[in-house]
Amino acid sequence: MANSAVSAVARGVGDLATNEASFLCGVHDEVEFLREDLTTLQTFLSVAREAQCSGGGGDAIAADSVRRIRDVAYEAENIIDTADYREKRNSRRTGLLGAMSRYARKPRDLVVLDRLGKDILRVRRRIQEIKSSREVLDAIDAGGCVTARTQEPIAPRARLSCPVAKGNESVGFKRDVKKIVARLTDSGCPQLTVLSIVAMGGAGKTTLATKVYNSAAVREHFDAFAFVSISQQFEAHTVLKELTAQAMGIKRQDMEFDKSSQAEKLEKMGDQELAEMLHSFLERKRYLIVLDDVWRMDTWEAIQHAFPDQGNGSRVMLTTRNSQVAKQADKLTHVHKVRLLNEQESWKLFSLKAFPSYENIDANNRQMLESVGRSLSKKCHGLPLALVVLGSHLSKNLHLDTWSKMERCLDWEVTNKGKNIKQIIGRSYDNMSSPLKNCFLDIASFPEDFKIPAEDLTRRWIAESFVPHRPNQTLEDSAYDCLVELVQRSMVHIAKWDKFGQISFVRMHDILREWAIEQAREDGFLKVCKSRDDVRDRMSVYLLSFQNFFDNQFFTFATNLRSMLGFHLPSVTLDSPRFLRVVYIWNTNLEKVSKVLGRLVHLRYIGLLLCKNVVLPSSIGRLLNLQSIDLTGTPIPRVPKSLWDIPALRHVAIDRVEGSFNLAAIRVAEQNDLQTLYIYSTMVSTVKLGTSSTRWIRLKKYIMRMTQLRILILSCAWFLPVDILIDLKNHRHLHTLDFRAWDSMTAFPESGLLPQNLRFLALSFDGTWNTWHADLLPTLARLQSLVDLTLTAGYRQDEPDAQLTSQHCQEAGVPLYEAPIMSSPVGGFPLLRYLTLWGIQASKLRFQAGTMPKLVELRLVSSHMTTVPEGLLGLPSLEKLELLKMKNELPRETHELLETKGIKVVITKGD
């Protein structure tokens, strides 16, 4: 009977292979023809876009023709994606089980193939109609075609070593800063005062406010600070929560991701509770509150009761475009109107952007360019944003004819400076390559004043196929180059740098964002939905961004939708657009997401950040194209094993697994491109993974195969053997490593056996570290690239309370680090800037002369400190000593001595 069943299956599989082969061969050929047609369509779109940019093809016929070409190009891409997915899925079915699986799916597969073949024929007919239409071709060619070669390519990485010069935008503000600082710190005016900075968009209000906020005089004068962007979408609760967190010193990452007890408390409070908490805290402080970009008259009225007037010289500073908003504050008010730059200041700001330090310009050419440049800078009418964007744009083409053409072609005589800025933005946009244009428009999908994580952007661009492939460079590096290029063009601004000198967060000026949204809407690229009125306009669109509003009925009409973004939505029930590539949702309750994800087989990027009610389904393994999954700040009960069956994975970041994460679930698969593996389980345990265990051998084999790893963070229920450091020695791309370790060896590995390119290293040891007689610092000091080091010592293994964590042991009074003195050697840690030591007594720490020459911040946590570590005052670059959760106070004399040496001491008590 069994033999008969096998024979039947074998015959059925043979029939499937025979019947499907001819059909599949024909479909395959048609797909290849469709690829060729798609290339033609993309060329048409590029030429049409260039013709419109150069002044031609701007009429209704041309616009309609471009829309027709774009829509059919999207549809062609969708069909090709479907064919590619099917081929990839079937190629994974090998052996008898694979054959049986294919046989079981035969009817469904044949239906899909039949539909695919018909779709191809239908789309190819539409393409032929377009290609043969003289009306379309004439519309594209109207005004003369400018080929894509006239666009500037993305700059090579060699010239991006110093992306931007910091502080250029503060040109001309010196007198304003001095005047405002004097007003804020005036001891002759003790009552609460509101100082309003007023100017038109692009005049530098935020830059000026930031300069004042960060000035040394202001920092010394006030006790508490907060700087919050208001924007047009004002919400009192969000603003009060952010003000309270900043004033109380709760870090942004705690508010968004780490969720400390204080942050959790704020999340649950209503408007009145937040206002009362902020009021109570500020009563004991002389404070400075900055409300940036206030649009509405009622904004101040909604939050002013949170700011007490104790007669101690506290201040509120706001920036606005509206002079009526500036004057309506119900307090003593001063209005500071920002003047536009004079001719000399305009030229200085323009030249800083137009002549970047990384360009070598001969003297003669520079002199001619400067002559035209001075004329151009005058015509910007002293508006900083116009000067910055124009100068950055011209810096990409340092040729006299280009600059002269710019001077001639723009309508410089317009009296509306806002229109002038939009013309300049348009020129800079027209000069970009097509990939860069897509990247720029994509940034506009984020809400106003949103601090956009650079990694989220670049990974999404890769998933969208915006980023071109370059030889000898990863897609991630190419995407980062695109971001730097936009920064150099001043089309986006850096909001924060990371510890390694890379761009961490970016922000888009509201004028640039408004221009980009309008351009993207006209191109059928992006639709921003903030209300039901926006949803009624069901235009053909590539990317949807829902902000504080959601209506999933839109999905029914968005047949070509590739990306769906959502920010601060009340709740979402995801529909299943067939060709969705990107889902990026922030701070939202998701309903039934597990039933939908497995059906979105074209997904390349899943970003569910700070979301609730998320469960990853086992069917996620069907997403064979998935490159990135980011669940930062989103709790999930488990990680399905099928996730590790996805061959295309490049980045995995899951930091709140609420159950125990079993490392053995990570299977040896085909993930040779995996660059980020970040798994954090909230379950606490002290299980040690033995070096001879089957689980460790499998995991070790898997990790050693991931040679493209850049980031490896494993904080799960198991301690990993420290041997993993040796296994990672040849991972030359690895720069970030964080895990919980135990001493599976008799000694810590020698420095030559460690990964040599680490920039960040965090090791959390259990109590057996105390049994080591070797000092770790001399070994780690030889890592020449190390910038940030964190070492955490745990409890002693022989203590009766051995199951407690380090923090619990500290609270219970259990002794911590008992090993010999840790001594940083001469010449060690040449690039180290940040050092954090948990549970290590200050008396056991020594800094030899000539060690850590670039250390700027030392953090000691859960330690004992009655005096400073030996040699601390000899560290030449040290700026900050942070003491967290200390059991005893630092002597006042020692504190004062550190301050006199220019070392700021920050003491933070535990909760």
Disulfide bonds with the S-S distance in Angstrom:
none
